[in-house]
Amino acid sequence: MNVFIVKLRQLGNGCNVCGQFVGCILYADDIIILSASVRGLQTMLVCVFEVSRDLHLTFNCAKSSCFSIGKGNKLTISDMNQIENLTI
């Protein structure tokens, strides 16, 4: 799981608190991705997708979700099950 942290930190898109990268939080086989922007989040999701593909891992879209807080909370977020077969 460390490969996710390393790759996401290298992007520079995740959240930082007091100079510490907190763009992803991992617990067992669960991952939370945090970004201050929608564009940054999309970049991070592509990175996670590519790492997962390289490691032959899959994500369960039925157990995945996305939400926004703040001014962008009026954005419409597509159901992740609809993009399950999306090629990035």
HELIX and SHEET records of a PDB file:
HELIX    1   1 ASN A    2  LEU A   11  1                                  10    
HELIX    2   2 VAL A   38  ASP A   54  1                                  17    
HELIX    3   3 CYS A   61  LYS A   63  5                                   3    
HELIX    4   4 LYS A   71  LYS A   74  5                                   4    
HELIX    5   5 MET A   80  ILE A   83  5                                   4    
SHEET    1   A 2 ASN A  16  VAL A  17  0                                        
SHEET    2   A 2 GLN A  20  PHE A  21 -1                                        
SHEET    1   B 2 CYS A  24  TYR A  27  0                                        
SHEET    2   B 2 ASP A  30  ILE A  33 -1                                        
END                                                                             
